[in-house]
Amino acid sequence: MPPGPLAWPVVGNMFSHSRSHQALANLAAKYGPVMTLRLGCMRTVVASSRDAAREMYKVHDLSLAGRTLYEAMKIDILDDGHGTVANNQTASIITAQYNPFWRLLRRPCALEFFSSNRLLAMKGVRRQCIDSMVSFIRQESGDGKDAIVVPKLVFLMNFNLLGNLMFSRDLVDPKCEQGNEFFVLAGKIMELVGKHNLADFVPLLKWLDPQGIKRKSRCYTKKAFDIIGGFAGERLQAASKVKEEPGKKDFLDVLLDFKGDGKDEPAKFSPTVINGIAL
């Protein structure tokens, strides 16, 4: 391992420095551009120079493609539709480890969600979302009394844009109760995943969950998955009655219509996988 400062028992280097950016710069000057820190029981390698970062994430990116899962991301109470308990650790592009199945999860995103043809086909949807935001700003700023928080509106517009690309519906709309709930849940999940969790750094605290982060994350994720499952159920019922036009497919249709070879890849995506990719 690269050199690094001496660590305290149990807590490691967690409380050794107050201002993290200045502390890392000072440590890099002493120990070099690549150093080892112990955050509790979690050993961390820090690359603090441009050349070191390029070496780690460009030259040796495949060797370092694995990722550490935090407790807030380990949800294992989800039923996969076959009467068994599944988890989201292998169902999401964010949480799955780099392997053939991760590449399979990434395939529909690369080919159907971010492809130039798909982006061109959804040009009208993007324009509609932007026009709606501009109209709202014009309407709310008419009297000049209330301040308009533009960054918040841009974030909401982007969230609605994703909702239209994935589910063909606005997720922030007074008329869409489920969409609004999903928006709130997604925000809470992102907030929990970004919090410092003592259970991540001191394994003995995992069973205790002292901050309640994993418990809350499990609750919010289950509710969000239920909403996505409801969207998928509605889509399947509609598809059984009316055949969808090929050009009208959204990302949820792509996931539902997925057909694998049944050997090296699943014949179809399970509900858990669809929920994980969508979320």
N, C-alpha and C positions, 0 to 999 in steps of 0.2 A: 504494500500500500504506500501511497505518497506520504511524505512527512507531514506533520501537523502539530498543533499545540497539545500539551498534556491535558488530559481530561479528568474531571472529578468522577468519583464512583457514582453510578446510577444516573445522575443528571448530565454527565459528560460536559460538553462546552456550551450547554443551553444558556446558562446564566453568566457566562464569563464576559460577555460584551453587550453593551446596551444599544449602541448605534450600529446596526448590522452592516450597512454599506461601508462606513468608515472602518469598522473592525475588520471586515474582509479585505479591504485594501491594505491595511496595516499588516495583516497576517500574510498576505501574498508577498509583500515586500520582504518578509522575514523567511517564509517557507517556500516561496516560489509560486509560479502560476497555477500549479496543480497541487492541492493539499487535501488532507483528510481531517474532517471534523466529526466528533461524536455528539449527536443530538440525542441525549438520553442513551438508549441502547441501539439507536439507529446510526450506523456508520455511513457518512456522507462524503463523497469526493467532490471538491469544488474546483471548477475550471474558471480562473479569473482573468484570463487574457484571450484576445481574439485568436491567436494561433492555437492555444490549447483547446478552445471551444471548437475550432475548425477541425482539429485532429480527432476530437472525441465524437463530434456529431456529423461529420462529413466523411472523413477517411475511415473511421471505425464505427459508423452508425449502426451497422447490422449487429456487431458484437455488443453494442450498448442499447439495443432496441427494446430490451425488457423494461418493465416498469414496476415500481413499487405501488401496491394498492393500499390506500389508507382505509381505516376502519369505516369511515362514512361511505365508502364505495363498495363495501362487501355486504351485499344484500342477498340473503339466501332463503327467502320465504315465499318465493314466487312459483306458482304452479305452471308447468310447461304445457298444460293441456292434455297430459296423458296420465294424470293421477299421481305424479311424482313431484317432489320439491326440487325446483331448479334455482339457479342463481344468476345474477347479472354480471358475474365476474368473467364469464366467457361469452356473454351475449352482446356486449357492447364493444365498439371499436376503441373506446377510451380505456376500458378495463381489461380487455382480452390481451394476452401476451402475443408477441410477434411469432406467428406460426402459420401453416397453410390455412387454418380456419380464420385467422385474423385477415389474411389476404382475401378470403372468400367474403367476409363481412364488408371489406373495403370495396370490393368489385362493384356492387350496385351503386355505391356513392360516386365512384370515379366515372362509371359509364353512363349512369342515368341522372345523377343529381348535379354534377359539376361539368358535364361534357358541354362542348360549345354548341351542339345542336339543341340540347335541353335549355341552356341559357338563352339561346336565340328564340326558342319557342315560348319561353316564359317572359319575353320582353314586355308584352302587354300587361301581365300581372304586376311586374315591377313598376311600370308606369302608373298603373291604377293605385298601387299602395302609396307611391310618392305623391300623386295628385290628391289623394285623400288626406295625407298629412299636411300638404300645403293649404288645402281648403280649410282644414281645422284650425291651422295657425291664423289664417286670414279672418276666420269667423271669431275666434277667441280674442284677437288683438284689435277688433273693431272699435271697442269703447276705450281702449288704452288704459284700463284700470288694473288688470291682472298681468303679472309678468309671465312670459312664455318661456318655459324651460326647454329649449330646443334639443339638447342632448337626450333628455328623457323621451321626447317625441320621436327622435330618430331611432332610439332603441326599441320603442313600441312598434314603430313602422317596420323595422327589421324583423321583429318577432312575428308580426302579422304576415310579412312576406314569406318567412319560413313556413308559417302555417298554411299559406296558400299553395306553396310549392309541394309541401308534404301531404297535407290533408284536404286541400281545396276549400279552406275556410279561414276566416279571420279568427285568431285566438284571443284578441283583445277587442271585444265587441259587446255592447250591452245586450244584444240579442242572442249571444252565444254564451250561455252560462258555463258549459263545460270548458269552452276555450279560455274563459277568464280564470276559471279554477286551475286549469293546466298552467297558465301563465304564472299564477301566484306560486304554485307548487314547484315549477322549474326554478324560479328565483330563490325559493327557500332551499332547494337541494344544492344549487350552486353556492349559496352562502355557507351551508354546512360543510361542503367539501373543501371550501377555502379556509375554514377555521383551523387554528392550531388545536390539535386534539392530544391531550396528555397520553391517551391510550396508544397512540401511534409511536410514541417515544419510550414509554415504559410498559412493556408487554404485560406485566403483572396487573395492570389496571384495565386490561381489555374486558375482563368479565364484569368489572364494576361499572364501566362506562361513566366515569364521574361527571362529565359535562352533558351527558345525555345525547351526544351528537349522533351516535349510531342508531339509537332508538328513534330519534326524530327523523333521521334520514330514511330508515326502514319504513316508517309510517308514510312520509311524503312520497317516497318512490313507489310504494304499493298503490297509493291513490292515483299517481300520475300514470302508472301502468294500466290501471283499471280504465282510465279515461281513454288512453290510446287503444286499449282493447275494445272499448265501446265504438270508437271511430272505425276500427277494422271490422267489427261485427256489422255496423250499418253499411259499410262498403260491400261486404259479402252478400248481404240481403239485397242491396240494390243491384249488384251484378247478376244475381240469379233471376232478376226480373227484366232488366234492360241491359243489353250488351254494350259495354263501354267502347267508344270510338278510340282507335289506337292513338290518335293525336291528343286525346283528352286525358291521358293517364297522368296521375301525379305519382309522387314517390311511394306512397302507401300502396297504390296499385302494383307498382314494380315489385315491392317486397312480397305482396300477397301472391303474385303470379310467378314468383321465382320457382324454377324447376332445376334441381341438381341431378347428377348422375346416379345418386343413391349409393355410391361406392366410396369414393374419396370425399364426397360432399353430401350433405343431406338432400333428400328428394325435394323437400320444401322447408322453408324457414318455420320454426315453431313460433307460437305466440310470444314466448319469452324473448327470442332473438329479434322479432319484429319490434317489440316494445323497446328493447335495449338499443337497437339501431336508431329508432325514431327519437328516443329521449336523448 
